[in-house]
């Protein structure tokens, strides 16, 4: 979790950082669940589920944008596409959960890994946006950029907090004059 140096009260930015990380972790859990479901369900079963879920909406509005696009997409699913999506969601979800939990626990090694991981996915998302503009993907990309920015700030703060005690007290060799 974020700290203020004395561990008392979190700043507004710290609370936003923690909240954003928790949202990212919940997103990882949803990806994990989605990946497991894709592994367990065949494309035919997925089509049946989507048809069942969208049936009521389409009976009221046969031109419903989301329902018609969802049905069109699920009808085009193949086993190989489903397996790729499952692997992608599982790996992405697991890595995200592990890194978010480690950062929330204050593990310094996780900060650069989280930053690198998110930057790679931001680059992939930009590539996807070049191919096809999507408001949802734009929002996700901006959210990821925001989290990278906050993570860099938080990482720098943790590094500075680690350096401050060593600068005040110095090392044992510096204080005793030995070790030159």
Backbone as CSV, one residue per row, in Angstrom:
resi,resn,N_x,N_y,N_z,CA_x,CA_y,CA_z,C_x,C_y,C_z
1,UNK,0.833,-1.181,0.000,0.000,0.000,0.000,0.878,1.244,0.000
2,UNK,0.283,2.331,-0.372,1.005,3.591,-0.388,1.317,4.034,1.028
3,UNK,2.423,4.737,1.142,2.791,5.261,2.453,3.106,6.734,2.328
4,UNK,3.043,7.409,3.431,3.352,8.839,3.448,4.679,9.115,4.119
5,UNK,5.426,8.105,4.409,6.706,8.299,5.087,6.566,7.977,6.560
6,UNK,5.547,8.487,7.191,5.319,8.198,8.600,4.258,7.117,8.756
7,UNK,3.632,6.743,7.665,2.656,5.663,7.704,1.341,6.061,8.349
8,UNK,1.082,7.357,8.443,-0.143,7.778,9.114,-1.275,7.960,8.117
9,UNK,-1.303,9.050,7.440,-2.429,9.395,6.595,-2.017,9.375,5.133
10,UNK,-2.870,8.792,4.313,-2.584,8.732,2.890,-3.016,10.020,2.211
11,UNK,-2.217,10.477,1.250,-2.592,11.657,0.479,-3.673,11.268,-0.527
12,UNK,-4.257,12.271,-1.140,-5.290,12.042,-2.147,-4.736,11.194,-3.288
13,UNK,-3.521,11.517,-3.734,-2.888,10.765,-4.816,-2.620,9.320,-4.404
14,UNK,-2.234,9.101,-3.148,-2.013,7.743,-2.656,-3.306,6.932,-2.691
15,UNK,-4.398,7.570,-2.290,-5.689,6.865,-2.298,-6.132,6.552,-3.717
16,UNK,-5.890,7.484,-4.643,-6.220,7.229,-6.047,-5.374,6.081,-6.578
17,UNK,-4.086,6.082,-6.228,-3.191,5.005,-6.654,-3.687,3.651,-6.141
18,UNK,-3.982,3.577,-4.852,-4.454,2.320,-4.270,-5.769,1.873,-4.905
19,UNK,-6.687,2.806,-5.092,-7.976,2.478,-5.713,-7.783,1.994,-7.145
20,UNK,-6.927,2.668,-7.899,-6.652,2.260,-9.284,-6.040,0.869,-9.332
21,UNK,-5.116,0.605,-8.399,-4.499,-0.724,-8.347,-5.528,-1.801,-8.013
22,UNK,-6.401,-1.503,-7.080,-7.436,-2.472,-6.713,-8.345,-2.742,-7.902
23,UNK,-8.710,-1.683,-8.642,-9.528,-1.874,-9.848,-8.786,-2.728,-10.876
24,UNK,-7.498,-2.483,-11.017,-6.693,-3.269,-11.960,-6.619,-4.727,-11.504
25,UNK,-6.505,-4.940,-10.198,-6.505,-6.304,-9.661,-7.838,-7.008,-9.882
26,UNK,-8.942,-6.288,-9.683,-10.265,-6.864,-9.940,-10.429,-7.193,-11.420
27,UNK,-9.880,-6.340,-12.272,-9.877,-6.618,-13.704,-9.108,-7.913,-13.983
28,UNK,-7.992,-8.109,-13.274,-7.222,-9.343,-13.419,-8.021,-10.564,-12.992
29,UNK,-8.791,-10.424,-11.914,-9.644,-11.538,-11.462,-10.695,-11.857,-12.522
30,UNK,-11.310,-10.821,-13.098,-12.305,-11.046,-14.154,-11.676,-11.711,-15.379
31,UNK,-10.459,-11.299,-15.718,-9.760,-11.934,-16.837,-9.485,-13.403,-16.541
32,UNK,-9.103,-13.677,-15.319,-8.853,-15.059,-14.908,-10.129,-15.898,-15.025
33,UNK,-11.228,-15.376,-14.535,-12.511,-16.079,-14.626,-12.906,-16.267,-16.096
34,UNK,-12.747,-15.212,-16.890,-13.060,-15.313,-18.317,-12.207,-16.354,-19.017
35,UNK,-10.917,-16.392,-18.693,-10.021,-17.385,-19.290,-10.424,-18.800,-18.926
36,UNK,-10.784,-19.010,-17.675,-11.222,-20.344,-17.240,-12.507,-20.739,-17.961
37,UNK,-13.440,-19.797,-18.062,-14.701,-20.099,-18.766,-14.452,-20.446,-20.236
38,UNK,-13.537,-19.714,-20.864,-13.220,-20.011,-22.269,-12.581,-21.389,-22.423
39,UNK,-11.830,-21.815,-21.407,-11.248,-23.160,-21.450,-12.310,-24.242,-21.277
40,UNK,-13.299,-23.950,-20.444,-14.311,-24.953,-20.113,-15.454,-25.034,-21.117
41,UNK,-15.707,-23.939,-21.838,-16.847,-23.904,-22.747,-16.389,-23.959,-24.204
42,UNK,-17.126,-24.698,-24.996,-16.823,-24.766,-26.430,-17.408,-23.535,-27.116
43,UNK,-16.954,-23.225,-28.332,-17.547,-22.097,-29.063,-19.070,-22.260,-29.231
44,UNK,-19.520,-23.492,-29.415,-20.959,-23.740,-29.560,-21.698,-23.404,-28.262
45,UNK,-21.117,-23.778,-27.119,-21.737,-23.461,-25.829,-21.732,-21.953,-25.573
46,UNK,-20.644,-21.289,-25.960,-20.576,-19.833,-25.815,-21.650,-19.148,-26.659
47,UNK,-21.841,-19.648,-27.877,-22.876,-19.097,-28.750,-24.254,-19.261,-28.118
48,UNK,-24.519,-20.422,-27.574,-25.812,-20.667,-26.920,-26.026,-19.730,-25.736
49,UNK,-25.000,-19.522,-24.932,-25.110,-18.635,-23.768,-25.381,-17.196,-24.214
50,UNK,-24.637,-16.720,-25.215,-24.826,-15.351,-25.692,-26.221,-15.190,-26.306
51,UNK,-26.681,-16.210,-27.022,-28.027,-16.139,-27.588,-29.073,-16.057,-26.476
52,UNK,-28.883,-16.825,-25.433,-29.816,-16.808,-24.307,-29.808,-15.445,-23.603
53,UNK,-28.614,-14.907,-23.401,-28.481,-13.628,-22.689,-29.032,-12.462,-23.516
54,UNK,-28.857,-12.484,-24.819,-29.280,-11.364,-25.667,-30.694,-11.516,-26.214
55,UNK,-31.297,-12.648,-26.019,-32.616,-12.934,-26.590,-33.659,-11.890,-26.190
56,UNK,-33.741,-11.571,-24.920,-34.745,-10.619,-24.444,-34.515,-9.235,-25.056
57,UNK,-33.282,-8.789,-25.061,-32.970,-7.460,-25.606,-33.291,-7.397,-27.090
58,UNK,-32.951,-8.445,-27.829,-33.210,-8.458,-29.271,-34.705,-8.569,-29.581
59,UNK,-35.472,-9.176,-28.685,-36.917,-9.244,-28.910,-37.546,-7.850,-28.779
60,UNK,-36.953,-6.997,-27.962,-37.450,-5.627,-27.801,-36.877,-4.691,-28.859
61,UNK,-35.609,-4.906,-29.202,-34.933,-4.061,-30.187,-34.024,-4.940,-31.047
62,UNK,-34.551,-5.412,-32.180,-33.765,-6.315,-33.036,-32.476,-5.690,-33.582
63,UNK,-32.367,-4.369,-33.522,-31.175,-3.684,-34.027,-30.230,-3.259,-32.907
64,UNK,-30.421,-3.773,-31.676,-29.584,-3.386,-30.543,-28.111,-3.554,-30.904
65,UNK,-27.361,-2.472,-30.776,-25.967,-2.437,-31.217,-25.111,-3.491,-30.516
66,UNK,-25.155,-3.510,-29.199,-24.292,-4.421,-28.434,-24.686,-5.874,-28.668
67,UNK,-25.968,-6.151,-28.584,-26.428,-7.539,-28.739,-26.124,-8.085,-30.133
68,UNK,-26.374,-7.298,-31.178,-26.113,-7.790,-32.537,-24.625,-7.993,-32.782
69,UNK,-23.792,-7.078,-32.265,-22.346,-7.236,-32.454,-21.793,-8.405,-31.640
70,UNK,-22.326,-8.584,-30.447,-21.901,-9.708,-29.610,-22.245,-11.039,-30.279
71,UNK,-23.448,-11.124,-30.819,-23.855,-12.350,-31.524,-23.002,-12.591,-32.768
72,UNK,-22.747,-11.541,-33.522,-21.913,-11.679,-34.723,-20.518,-12.161,-34.345
73,UNK,-19.982,-11.624,-33.270,-18.641,-12.011,-32.834,-18.611,-13.466,-32.374
74,UNK,-19.570,-13.854,-31.552,-19.553,-15.200,-30.987,-19.797,-16.260,-32.067
75,UNK,-20.526,-15.894,-33.114,-20.742,-16.840,-34.221,-19.456,-17.080,-35.012
76,UNK,-18.532,-16.123,-34.941,-17.283,-16.264,-35.700,-16.184,-16.965,-34.910
77,UNK,-16.468,-17.351,-33.668,-15.445,-17.991,-32.832,-15.109,-19.395,-33.315
78,UNK,-13.824,-19.679,-33.314,-13.371,-21.035,-33.600,-12.683,-21.564,-32.337
79,UNK,-12.370,-22.823,-32.334,-11.697,-23.414,-31.175,-10.328,-22.780,-30.972
80,UNK,-9.604,-22.540,-32.065,-8.260,-21.957,-31.922,-8.332,-20.522,-31.394
81,UNK,-9.302,-19.751,-31.845,-9.462,-18.384,-31.348,-9.833,-18.413,-29.867
82,UNK,-10.704,-19.335,-29.496,-11.122,-19.458,-28.105,-9.942,-19.855,-27.218
83,UNK,-9.117,-20.769,-27.672,-7.949,-21.195,-26.894,-6.933,-20.061,-26.756
84,UNK,-6.731,-19.307,-27.836,-5.814,-18.177,-27.759,-6.339,-17.150,-26.760
85,UNK,-7.637,-16.835,-26.849,-8.239,-15.860,-25.935,-8.152,-16.346,-24.484
86,UNK,-8.368,-17.646,-24.274,-8.286,-18.202,-22.915,-6.864,-18.069,-22.375
87,UNK,-5.871,-18.442,-23.186,-4.470,-18.342,-22.750,-4.099,-16.888,-22.472
88,UNK,-4.506,-16.000,-23.356,-4.223,-14.577,-23.188,-4.820,-14.061,-21.883
89,UNK,-6.093,-14.354,-21.658,-6.766,-13.875,-20.444,-6.166,-14.484,-19.183
90,UNK,-5.829,-15.772,-19.226,-5.249,-16.426,-18.049,-3.891,-15.835,-17.695
91,UNK,-3.025,-15.725,-18.676,-1.683,-15.186,-18.423,-1.778,-13.726,-17.982
92,UNK,-2.540,-12.948,-18.716,-2.690,-11.532,-18.395,-3.295,-11.359,-17.005
93,UNK,-4.313,-12.129,-16.689,-4.963,-12.033,-15.388,-4.051,-12.437,-14.243
94,UNK,-3.339,-13.555,-14.394,-2.445,-14.036,-13.333,-1.312,-13.041,-13.076
95,UNK,-0.675,-12.583,-14.147,0.429,-11.628,-13.995,-0.075,-10.345,-13.328
96,UNK,-1.232,-9.873,-13.780,-1.790,-8.647,-13.221,-2.083,-8.807,-11.728
97,UNK,-2.697,-9.921,-11.348,-3.030,-10.154,-9.939,-1.764,-10.225,-9.086
98,UNK,-0.784,-10.984,-9.546,0.466,-11.138,-8.787,1.156,-9.781,-8.599
99,UNK,1.252,-9.006,-9.678,1.935,-7.717,-9.589,1.167,-6.711,-8.735
100,UNK,-0.150,-6.693,-8.877,-0.950,-5.762,-8.079,-0.843,-6.096,-6.597
101,UNK,-0.947,-7.371,-6.255,-0.837,-7.771,-4.846,0.547,-7.412,-4.309
102,UNK,1.592,-7.677,-5.096,2.956,-7.369,-4.650,3.144,-5.859,-4.450
103,UNK,2.616,-5.053,-5.358,2.744,-3.590,-5.214,1.954,-3.116,-4.000
104,UNK,0.754,-3.645,-3.808,-0.050,-3.254,-2.648,0.632,-3.645,-1.332
105,UNK,1.450,-4.703,-1.370,2.201,-5.109,-0.179,3.508,-4.330,-0.040
106,UNK,3.784,-3.443,-1.006,4.983,-2.612,-0.919,6.256,-3.305,-1.378
107,UNK,6.155,-4.366,-2.163,7.319,-5.075,-2.688,7.939,-4.241,-3.815
108,UNK,9.112,-3.674,-3.575,9.727,-2.766,-4.548,10.022,-3.428,-5.893
109,UNK,10.355,-4.706,-5.905,10.664,-5.387,-7.166,9.483,-5.365,-8.119
110,UNK,8.260,-5.277,-7.594,7.063,-5.381,-8.425,6.764,-4.093,-9.197
111,UNK,7.226,-2.953,-8.690,6.913,-1.683,-9.345,7.443,-1.631,-10.784
112,UNK,8.745,-1.884,-11.012,9.225,-1.838,-12.402,8.562,-2.901,-13.283
113,UNK,8.290,-4.068,-12.698,7.623,-5.108,-13.471,6.209,-4.689,-13.872
114,UNK,5.477,-4.070,-12.951,4.128,-3.596,-13.259,4.183,-2.514,-14.330
115,UNK,5.126,-1.598,-14.192,5.271,-0.536,-15.188,5.576,-1.134,-16.561
116,UNK,6.556,-2.037,-16.620,6.920,-2.666,-17.892,5.782,-3.460,-18.499
117,UNK,5.090,-4.220,-17.671,3.961,-5.024,-18.115,2.872,-4.136,-18.711
118,UNK,2.539,-3.068,-18.007,1.495,-2.175,-18.506,1.932,-1.436,-19.768
119,UNK,3.197,-1.031,-19.841,3.682,-0.350,-21.038,3.593,-1.270,-22.258
120,UNK,3.948,-2.546,-22.077,3.815,-3.489,-23.194,2.371,-3.600,-23.664
121,UNK,1.443,-3.679,-22.726,0.040,-3.783,-23.112,-0.500,-2.469,-23.660
122,UNK,0.019,-1.350,-23.197,-0.375,-0.063,-23.772,0.060,-0.010,-25.237
123,UNK,1.279,-0.455,-25.517,1.759,-0.489,-26.907,0.891,-1.415,-27.764
124,UNK,0.531,-2.566,-27.218,-0.349,-3.493,-27.948,-1.722,-2.848,-28.169
125,UNK,-2.235,-2.160,-27.151,-3.540,-1.515,-27.282,-3.502,-0.403,-28.327
126,UNK,-2.403,0.338,-28.390,-2.256,1.379,-29.412,-2.238,0.746,-30.799
127,UNK,-1.527,-0.368,-30.936,-1.517,-1.107,-32.198,-2.936,-1.511,-32.586
128,UNK,-3.706,-2.040,-31.612,-5.094,-2.441,-31.878,-5.944,-1.229,-32.263
129,UNK,-5.681,-0.076,-31.614,-6.432,1.138,-31.936,-6.129,1.631,-33.348
130,UNK,-4.898,1.427,-33.796,-4.545,1.810,-35.167,-5.353,0.972,-36.161
131,UNK,-5.536,-0.306,-35.830,-6.293,-1.184,-36.715,-7.795,-0.904,-36.669
132,UNK,-8.294,-0.616,-35.458,-9.737,-0.385,-35.291,-9.965,0.464,-34.047
133,UNK,-10.511,1.658,-34.253,-10.763,2.569,-33.137,-11.934,2.061,-32.305
134,UNK,-11.729,2.053,-30.986,-12.756,1.595,-30.058,-12.722,2.491,-28.827
135,UNK,-13.879,3.033,-28.459,-13.932,3.909,-27.291,-13.539,3.165,-26.020
136,UNK,-13.953,1.912,-25.903,-13.594,1.118,-24.731,-12.091,0.916,-24.627
137,UNK,-11.451,0.631,-25.757,-10.005,0.426,-25.760,-9.258,1.738,-25.510
138,UNK,-9.805,2.837,-25.999,-9.210,4.148,-25.703,-9.262,4.408,-24.199
139,UNK,-10.425,4.153,-23.601,-10.575,4.368,-22.151,-9.621,3.472,-21.366
140,UNK,-9.516,2.197,-21.750,-8.613,1.269,-21.074,-7.162,1.715,-21.207
141,UNK,-6.780,2.169,-22.379,-5.412,2.622,-22.618,-5.094,3.857,-21.780
142,UNK,-6.027,4.790,-21.720,-5.817,5.986,-20.892,-5.727,5.619,-19.409
143,UNK,-6.567,4.678,-18.967,-6.519,4.220,-17.575,-5.173,3.568,-17.271
144,UNK,-4.693,2.727,-18.191,-3.388,2.087,-18.002,-2.258,3.121,-17.964
145,UNK,-2.335,4.139,-18.824,-1.326,5.211,-18.799,-1.348,5.935,-17.459
146,UNK,-2.537,6.186,-16.945,-2.691,6.840,-15.649,-2.077,5.986,-14.540
147,UNK,-2.318,4.685,-14.582,-1.759,3.789,-13.570,-0.231,3.745,-13.678
148,UNK,0.301,3.741,-14.895,1.762,3.762,-15.062,2.327,5.042,-14.442
149,UNK,1.695,6.177,-14.722,2.136,7.454,-14.162,2.135,7.407,-12.629
150,UNK,1.032,6.939,-12.043,0.942,6.855,-10.583,1.954,5.864,-10.006
151,UNK,2.170,4.759,-10.709,3.118,3.744,-10.239,4.543,4.293,-10.249
152,UNK,4.894,5.047,-11.277,6.223,5.670,-11.332,6.394,6.633,-10.160
153,UNK,5.378,7.463,-9.911,5.455,8.403,-8.779,5.616,7.661,-7.456
154,UNK,4.817,6.618,-7.271,4.851,5.849,-6.021,6.194,5.129,-5.866
155,UNK,6.721,4.587,-6.942,8.007,3.894,-6.910,9.132,4.863,-6.526
156,UNK,9.116,6.046,-7.141,10.124,7.059,-6.807,10.033,7.446,-5.336
157,UNK,8.813,7.579,-4.840,8.623,7.945,-3.431,9.199,6.863,-2.521
158,UNK,8.960,5.602,-2.848,9.498,4.508,-2.040,11.021,4.477,-2.094
159,UNK,11.586,4.720,-3.267,13.041,4.746,-3.383,13.645,5.886,-2.574
160,UNK,13.006,7.048,-2.604,13.497,8.187,-1.817,13.404,7.901,-0.321
161,UNK,12.331,7.230,0.104,12.173,6.904,1.519,13.235,5.915,1.971
162,UNK,13.660,5.044,1.079,14.722,4.090,1.428,16.068,4.783,1.521
163,UNK,16.284,5.823,0.693,17.564,6.526,0.693,17.707,7.475,1.874
164,UNK,16.632,8.073,2.335,16.686,9.071,3.413,17.322,8.505,4.681
165,UNK,16.904,7.337,5.211,17.550,6.824,6.421,19.031,6.547,6.223
166,UNK,19.417,6.051,5.043,20.832,5.733,4.836,21.662,7.010,4.725
167,UNK,21.060,8.106,4.249,21.803,9.362,4.169,21.974,9.991,5.544
168,UNK,20.972,9.864,6.396,21.047,10.455,7.736,22.059,9.718,8.608
169,UNK,21.956,8.405,8.634,22.810,7.637,9.535,24.101,7.191,8.894
170,UNK,24.097,7.078,7.581,25.272,6.566,6.897,25.447,5.087,7.160
171,UNK,26.379,4.477,6.464,26.638,3.061,6.690,27.554,2.900,7.892
172,UNK,27.688,1.694,8.363,28.550,1.416,9.518,29.982,1.797,9.185
173,UNK,30.424,1.521,7.968,31.804,1.838,7.579,32.005,3.353,7.563
174,UNK,30.988,4.126,7.124,31.124,5.576,7.088,31.163,6.153,8.499
175,UNK,30.324,5.617,9.401,30.255,6.156,10.756,31.494,5.826,11.561
176,UNK,32.104,4.671,11.317,33.270,4.268,12.108,34.575,4.655,11.424
177,UNK,34.493,5.035,10.162,35.710,5.391,9.443,36.434,4.174,8.902
178,UNK,35.858,2.993,9.066,36.484,1.770,8.565,35.901,1.417,7.207
179,UNK,36.519,0.525,6.539,35.998,0.002,5.297,36.440,0.767,4.078
180,UNK,37.493,1.589,4.193,37.967,2.353,3.033,38.892,1.547,2.182
